[in-house]
Amino acid sequence: MIELKDKYKVRTDHARKRIAEVCNFQNSEPAVVIVDAPNWIFGELPNSYPGDYCGGNYEVMLQHQIKKIKQHDINDYDDCYEPFLMPWYGTCVLASAFGAEYTIHPFMDPAVNVSQVEDISYVYELKQPDFMRDGLCPRVLDTITYFKENCDLPIMMTDCQGPLTNALSLVGYENFMYWMYDEPEALHLLMQKITDALISWMKLQKDTIGIAYTEPGYQMAVRTGDGKGGAVFSDDDAIILDQDFYQEFVKPYNEQVLMAFGGGCIHCCGDVTHQIENIKNTKGLTLYHNMTLDNLENAAKLQDGLREKNIAYVVGDFTLADNRLDNYYGELFRRLTPEGLIIASYIAPAVALNKGKYTEANCDAVKVGKRVFEIIQKNIHIQIEPKRQDRYKMDHNK
């Protein structure tokens, strides 16, 4: 048994306390999470991780994740990252259990193949998966068991895509769009079948880990706050739907998942400002995680909407281009409000983000991570500390 829980106890307790303050809007400055120990492969340099990382060798996955966690500890960030383990098999796990074809390429995250569904009869014939036998689910469960037997760190569920993303993986984008108009009854049936399966799949994983259904999860390495629910899933395709169709075909099913676990967190990449009314009024949503793709104007609009319902906000992006780093974080602190805010910086040495576009890069992850952390701390000092002092003076004068 690899014993690391006690080693990281001080860090973990600090992180949980700070995240809880943010989720309860009791913070005066944002919580910061430097994610340089990702469970996924995207953004990593070739040969910086095992080629068979997702190939079913559980010891390889365990040792690689522990190696990344230890490096984060060596970097000595005073941030809110919490060490944990995760069975990582890409974004296609539940879809694979429904029978969707997927591919595991060496040095790439597993992904679903293009849907071959052509007829609406598919929806009526679709059966609930057997998680002990179907797709990648057995491998996930075996990985969880292996992690439990060999390390005492907390374990997170595998990546959970939400009802919409799984539906699109199963039937394809074109079918889904046409069926919203032509076959709404069948499409609702599809969404319900997927939602039922997702809830059962998440519960089975939590049972296997040995935690309560309401135990907080980790959304892209950011732990949700205590008492804020145990659901975490992704909803990236919210960006492509009209708000009315989203309200009808997606929001009710997201709510079912959240409420089954006492609330929780949803993730989306990109511009979801047209969905603000839907998002902020989603029952059970306590934290929203958004990769802005370097659009902080939209991030500010989203945060304003979430704050109306006391929903905390994680603003995140993968590594910014070198010439954009300082301006990005300066703009972030000027546009966004610190209360209820978590800043997640994803250190991805193989890519650079600039205004919505990724380019290839070849950076030193340690150097980039430390520079990002220093820039964030500088902005906290410059833009947050004076405001705190002004607030103190006002309260003192009263």
C-alpha positions as CSV (number, residue, x, y, z in Angstrom):
1,M,0.0,0.0,0.0
2,I,1.4,3.4,-1.0
3,E,0.5,5.7,1.9
4,L,0.3,9.4,0.8
5,K,-2.8,10.6,2.6
6,D,-1.1,11.7,5.7
7,K,1.8,13.3,3.8
8,Y,-0.7,15.6,2.0
9,K,-3.1,16.1,4.8
10,V,-2.2,19.7,5.5
11,R,-2.5,20.6,1.8
12,T,-5.8,18.8,1.5
13,D,-7.3,20.4,4.6
14,H,-6.2,23.8,3.4
15,A,-7.6,23.3,-0.1
16,R,-11.0,22.0,1.2
17,K,-11.3,25.0,3.6
18,R,-10.5,27.5,0.9
19,I,-12.8,25.9,-1.7
20,A,-15.6,25.7,0.9
21,E,-15.2,29.4,1.6
22,V,-15.5,30.2,-2.1
23,C,-18.6,28.0,-2.6
24,N,-20.3,29.7,0.3
25,F,-19.2,33.2,-1.0
26,Q,-17.2,33.8,2.2
27,N,-13.9,34.6,0.5
28,S,-12.2,37.9,-0.1
29,E,-9.9,36.7,-2.8
30,P,-10.3,33.9,-5.4
31,A,-9.1,30.4,-4.7
32,V,-6.3,29.3,-7.1
33,V,-5.7,25.8,-8.5
34,I,-2.6,25.1,-10.5
35,V,-3.5,21.9,-12.5
36,D,-0.1,20.5,-13.5
37,A,-0.9,16.9,-12.5
38,P,-3.7,16.1,-15.0
39,N,-5.2,12.7,-15.3
40,W,-5.7,13.2,-19.0
41,I,-3.3,13.2,-21.9
42,F,-4.4,16.3,-23.9
43,G,-1.8,19.0,-23.7
44,E,1.0,16.8,-22.5
45,L,4.3,16.5,-24.4
46,P,4.9,13.2,-26.3
47,N,6.9,10.7,-24.3
48,S,6.1,12.5,-21.0
49,Y,3.6,9.7,-20.1
50,P,3.4,6.0,-20.9
51,G,2.2,5.0,-24.3
52,D,-0.1,2.4,-22.8
53,Y,-1.5,4.8,-20.1
54,C,-5.1,3.9,-21.0
55,G,-4.4,0.4,-22.1
56,G,-5.6,-1.4,-19.0
57,N,-2.3,-1.6,-17.1
58,Y,-3.6,-0.2,-13.8
59,E,-0.1,-0.1,-12.2
60,V,1.1,2.1,-15.1
61,M,-1.8,4.5,-14.6
62,L,-1.3,4.6,-10.8
63,Q,2.4,5.3,-10.9
64,H,2.1,8.0,-13.5
65,Q,-0.6,9.8,-11.5
66,I,1.4,9.6,-8.3
67,K,4.5,10.9,-10.2
68,K,2.6,13.9,-11.3
69,I,1.2,14.5,-7.8
70,K,4.6,14.4,-6.3
71,Q,5.9,16.9,-8.8
72,H,3.2,19.3,-7.9
73,D,4.2,19.0,-4.3
74,I,7.8,19.6,-5.2
75,N,6.8,22.8,-7.0
76,D,5.4,24.0,-3.7
77,Y,2.5,26.1,-4.9
78,D,0.4,27.6,-2.1
79,D,-2.7,26.7,-4.1
80,C,-5.9,24.7,-3.6
81,Y,-5.0,21.6,-5.6
82,E,-5.9,18.4,-3.8
83,P,-4.1,15.1,-4.6
84,F,-6.4,12.4,-5.9
85,L,-6.5,9.4,-8.2
86,M,-8.8,9.0,-11.2
87,P,-9.4,6.1,-13.6
88,W,-9.0,7.9,-16.9
89,Y,-10.4,6.4,-20.1
90,G,-11.3,9.5,-22.0
91,T,-14.8,11.0,-22.6
92,C,-16.4,7.9,-24.1
93,V,-16.9,5.6,-21.2
94,L,-20.7,5.7,-20.8
95,A,-21.2,5.9,-24.6
96,S,-19.1,2.8,-25.0
97,A,-21.3,0.9,-22.5
98,F,-24.3,1.7,-24.8
99,G,-22.3,0.2,-27.7
100,A,-20.7,3.2,-29.3
101,E,-17.5,2.4,-31.0
102,Y,-14.4,4.0,-29.6
103,T,-10.7,4.2,-30.2
104,I,-7.7,4.1,-27.9
105,H,-4.6,5.4,-29.8
106,P,-1.2,5.4,-28.1
107,F,-0.4,8.8,-26.6
108,M,-4.0,10.0,-27.1
109,D,-7.1,10.1,-24.9
110,P,-9.7,7.5,-25.8
111,A,-12.5,8.9,-27.9
112,V,-15.8,7.8,-29.4
113,N,-15.9,7.2,-33.2
114,V,-18.4,8.8,-35.6
115,S,-21.9,7.5,-35.0
116,Q,-23.3,5.1,-37.5
117,V,-27.0,5.4,-36.3
118,E,-29.3,6.1,-39.2
119,D,-32.9,5.4,-38.0
120,I,-35.0,6.5,-35.1
121,S,-35.8,2.9,-34.2
122,Y,-32.4,2.9,-32.6
123,V,-33.8,4.9,-29.7
124,Y,-36.6,2.5,-29.0
125,E,-34.4,-0.5,-29.1
126,L,-31.6,1.0,-26.9
127,K,-31.1,-1.1,-23.7
128,Q,-29.6,-0.1,-20.4
129,P,-26.0,-1.1,-20.2
130,D,-24.6,-3.8,-18.0
131,F,-21.7,-1.9,-16.3
132,M,-20.0,-5.1,-15.2
133,R,-19.7,-6.3,-18.9
134,D,-20.2,-3.4,-21.4
135,G,-17.7,-1.1,-23.0
136,L,-15.0,0.5,-20.8
137,C,-17.0,0.3,-17.6
138,P,-15.5,-2.9,-16.3
139,R,-12.0,-1.5,-16.8
140,V,-13.0,1.6,-14.9
141,L,-14.3,-0.4,-12.0
142,D,-11.2,-2.7,-12.0
143,T,-9.0,0.4,-12.0
144,I,-10.9,1.9,-9.0
145,T,-10.5,-1.4,-7.1
146,Y,-6.8,-1.5,-7.9
147,F,-6.3,2.0,-6.8
148,K,-8.1,1.3,-3.5
149,E,-5.9,-1.7,-2.9
150,N,-2.6,0.0,-3.6
151,C,-2.9,3.6,-2.5
152,D,-4.7,5.6,0.2
153,L,-5.3,8.8,-1.8
154,P,-8.9,9.8,-2.5
155,I,-10.4,8.4,-5.7
156,M,-12.6,10.2,-8.2
157,M,-15.1,8.7,-10.7
158,T,-13.9,8.5,-14.3
159,D,-14.8,11.3,-16.6
160,C,-18.6,11.7,-16.8
161,Q,-20.1,13.3,-19.8
162,G,-23.6,14.6,-19.3
163,P,-26.8,13.5,-21.0
164,L,-26.4,15.8,-24.0
165,T,-22.8,14.9,-24.8
166,N,-23.6,11.2,-24.5
167,A,-26.7,11.5,-26.7
168,L,-24.6,13.2,-29.4
169,S,-21.9,10.5,-29.1
170,L,-24.6,7.8,-29.6
171,V,-26.7,9.2,-32.4
172,G,-24.6,12.0,-34.0
173,Y,-25.1,15.7,-34.2
174,E,-27.2,15.6,-37.4
175,N,-29.7,13.1,-36.1
176,F,-30.1,14.9,-32.8
177,M,-30.7,18.3,-34.5
178,Y,-33.3,16.8,-36.9
179,W,-35.0,14.8,-34.2
180,M,-35.6,17.9,-32.0
181,Y,-38.0,19.0,-34.8
182,D,-39.2,15.7,-36.2
183,E,-39.0,13.2,-33.3
184,P,-39.2,15.1,-30.0
185,E,-40.9,12.3,-28.2
186,A,-38.2,9.8,-29.2
187,L,-35.5,12.3,-28.4
188,H,-36.9,12.8,-24.9
189,L,-36.9,9.0,-24.5
190,L,-33.3,8.9,-25.5
191,M,-32.3,11.6,-23.1
192,Q,-34.2,9.8,-20.2
193,K,-32.5,6.5,-21.0
194,I,-29.1,8.1,-20.9
195,T,-29.9,10.1,-17.8
196,D,-31.0,6.9,-16.0
197,A,-27.9,5.1,-17.0
198,L,-25.6,8.0,-16.0
199,I,-27.1,8.2,-12.5
200,S,-26.7,4.5,-12.1
201,W,-23.2,4.5,-13.4
202,M,-22.1,7.4,-11.1
203,K,-23.7,5.6,-8.1
204,L,-22.0,2.4,-8.9
205,Q,-18.6,4.1,-9.1
206,K,-19.2,5.8,-5.8
207,D,-20.2,2.5,-4.2
208,T,-17.1,0.9,-5.6
209,I,-14.9,3.7,-4.2
210,G,-16.7,3.5,-0.9
211,I,-18.0,7.1,-0.6
212,A,-21.4,8.7,-0.1
213,Y,-23.4,9.8,-3.2
214,T,-23.2,13.4,-1.9
215,E,-19.4,13.2,-1.5
216,P,-17.9,16.1,-3.5
217,G,-16.3,15.3,-6.8
218,Y,-13.4,16.7,-8.8
219,Q,-14.3,18.6,-11.9
220,M,-11.2,18.7,-14.0
221,A,-9.1,18.4,-10.9
222,V,-11.1,21.1,-8.9
223,R,-12.8,19.6,-5.9
224,T,-16.3,20.9,-5.3
225,G,-17.2,22.2,-1.9
226,D,-18.4,20.2,1.1
227,G,-22.1,20.2,1.3
228,K,-22.6,21.2,-2.3
229,G,-23.4,17.8,-3.8
230,G,-21.6,14.9,-5.4
231,A,-22.4,15.1,-9.1
232,V,-19.8,16.3,-11.6
233,F,-20.3,16.0,-15.4
234,S,-19.5,17.8,-18.6
235,D,-22.0,19.6,-20.9
236,D,-19.7,21.0,-23.6
237,D,-22.3,20.9,-26.4
238,A,-24.4,23.5,-24.5
239,I,-22.6,26.0,-26.8
240,I,-24.3,24.8,-30.0
241,L,-27.9,24.6,-28.9
242,D,-30.5,27.4,-29.0
243,Q,-31.6,28.3,-25.5
244,D,-35.1,27.1,-26.0
245,F,-34.1,23.7,-27.3
246,Y,-31.6,23.4,-24.4
247,Q,-34.3,24.3,-21.9
248,E,-36.5,21.5,-23.3
249,F,-34.1,18.7,-24.2
250,V,-31.2,19.2,-21.8
251,K,-31.8,21.2,-18.7
252,P,-34.4,18.8,-17.1
253,Y,-32.0,15.9,-17.5
254,N,-29.1,17.8,-16.1
255,E,-31.3,18.6,-13.1
256,Q,-32.1,14.9,-12.6
257,V,-28.5,14.0,-12.4
258,L,-27.6,16.9,-10.0
259,M,-30.6,16.2,-7.7
260,A,-29.8,12.5,-7.5
261,F,-26.5,13.5,-5.8
262,G,-27.6,16.4,-3.7
263,G,-26.3,18.9,-6.2
264,G,-23.0,19.4,-7.9
265,C,-20.9,20.9,-10.7
266,I,-21.3,21.1,-14.5
267,H,-18.4,21.8,-16.9
268,C,-18.5,23.4,-20.3
269,C,-15.8,24.7,-22.7
270,G,-16.5,27.9,-24.7
271,D,-19.2,30.6,-24.8
272,V,-22.4,29.7,-23.0
273,T,-23.6,33.3,-22.4
274,H,-26.7,32.6,-24.5
275,Q,-27.5,29.8,-21.9
276,I,-27.1,31.9,-18.8
277,E,-30.8,31.9,-17.9
278,N,-30.9,28.1,-18.3
279,I,-27.7,27.5,-16.4
280,K,-28.4,29.8,-13.4
281,N,-31.9,28.3,-13.0
282,T,-30.7,24.7,-13.2
283,K,-31.9,22.9,-10.0
284,G,-29.1,21.5,-7.9
285,L,-26.3,23.4,-9.6
286,T,-23.9,24.7,-7.0
287,L,-20.7,25.2,-9.0
288,Y,-20.1,25.9,-12.7
289,H,-16.8,25.2,-14.4
290,N,-16.0,27.0,-17.6
291,M,-13.0,26.9,-19.9
292,T,-13.3,30.4,-21.4
293,L,-11.0,29.8,-24.4
294,D,-9.5,33.2,-23.6
295,N,-12.7,35.1,-23.7
296,L,-12.9,36.9,-20.4
297,E,-15.7,39.3,-21.5
298,N,-18.0,36.3,-21.8
299,A,-16.6,34.9,-18.5
300,A,-17.6,38.1,-16.7
301,K,-21.2,37.9,-18.1
302,L,-21.5,34.3,-17.0
303,Q,-20.2,35.0,-13.5
304,D,-22.7,37.9,-13.1
305,G,-25.5,35.5,-14.0
306,L,-24.3,32.8,-11.7
307,R,-23.9,35.2,-8.8
308,E,-27.6,36.0,-8.9
309,K,-28.3,32.5,-7.7
310,N,-25.2,32.1,-5.4
311,I,-23.6,29.6,-7.8
312,A,-19.8,29.7,-7.5
313,Y,-17.7,29.9,-10.7
314,V,-14.5,28.1,-11.8
315,V,-12.8,30.1,-14.5
316,G,-10.2,28.1,-16.3
317,D,-8.0,27.8,-19.4
318,F,-5.2,25.7,-20.7
319,T,-1.8,27.4,-20.9
320,L,-1.9,30.8,-22.5
321,A,0.6,31.8,-25.2
322,D,3.7,33.3,-23.6
323,N,3.0,36.8,-24.9
324,R,-0.6,36.6,-23.6
325,L,0.0,35.4,-20.0
326,D,0.4,38.7,-18.2
327,N,-2.5,40.4,-20.0
328,Y,-4.8,37.5,-19.6
329,Y,-4.6,37.4,-15.8
330,G,-4.6,41.1,-15.5
331,E,-7.8,41.2,-17.5
332,L,-9.3,38.3,-15.5
333,F,-8.8,40.2,-12.2
334,R,-10.2,43.4,-13.7
335,R,-13.3,41.8,-15.1
336,L,-14.3,39.1,-12.6
337,T,-15.4,39.4,-9.0
338,P,-13.3,37.5,-6.4
339,E,-16.2,36.4,-4.2
340,G,-17.3,32.9,-5.3
341,L,-14.5,32.6,-7.8
342,I,-12.0,29.8,-8.4
343,I,-9.2,30.4,-10.9
344,A,-8.0,27.1,-12.4
345,S,-4.9,27.2,-14.6
346,Y,-4.2,24.1,-16.6
347,I,-0.6,23.7,-17.4
348,A,-0.4,22.1,-20.8
349,P,3.2,22.3,-22.1
350,A,2.3,21.0,-25.6
351,V,-0.2,23.7,-26.5
352,A,-0.6,27.4,-26.3
353,L,-4.0,29.3,-26.2
354,N,-4.5,32.7,-27.7
355,K,-8.0,34.2,-28.2
356,G,-9.7,30.9,-28.8
357,K,-7.0,29.2,-30.9
358,Y,-4.6,26.5,-29.8
359,T,-1.2,26.3,-31.3
360,E,1.6,23.7,-30.8
361,A,4.1,24.4,-28.1
362,N,7.0,22.9,-26.3
363,C,7.3,24.4,-22.9
364,D,8.8,23.4,-19.6
365,A,5.7,22.6,-17.4
366,V,7.4,23.5,-14.2
367,K,8.7,26.9,-15.4
368,V,5.3,27.8,-16.9
369,G,3.4,26.7,-13.8
370,K,5.6,28.8,-11.5
371,R,5.3,31.8,-13.8
372,V,1.5,31.5,-13.9
373,F,1.3,31.2,-10.2
374,E,3.6,34.3,-9.7
375,I,1.5,36.3,-12.1
376,I,-1.7,35.4,-10.3
377,Q,-0.3,36.2,-6.9
378,K,1.0,39.6,-8.3
379,N,-2.5,40.4,-9.4
380,I,-4.0,39.4,-6.1
381,H,-1.6,41.8,-4.4
382,I,-2.2,44.7,-6.9
383,Q,-5.9,44.4,-7.5
384,I,-7.4,42.5,-4.5
385,E,-5.4,43.7,-1.5
386,P,-6.1,47.5,-2.0
387,K,-9.9,46.7,-2.3
388,R,-9.6,44.7,1.0
389,Q,-7.9,47.6,2.7
390,D,-10.6,50.1,1.4
391,R,-13.3,47.8,2.7
392,Y,-11.5,47.6,6.1
393,K,-11.4,51.4,6.3
394,M,-15.1,51.8,5.4
395,D,-16.1,49.2,8.1
396,H,-13.7,50.9,10.6
397,N,-15.2,54.4,10.0
398,K,-18.7,53.0,10.5
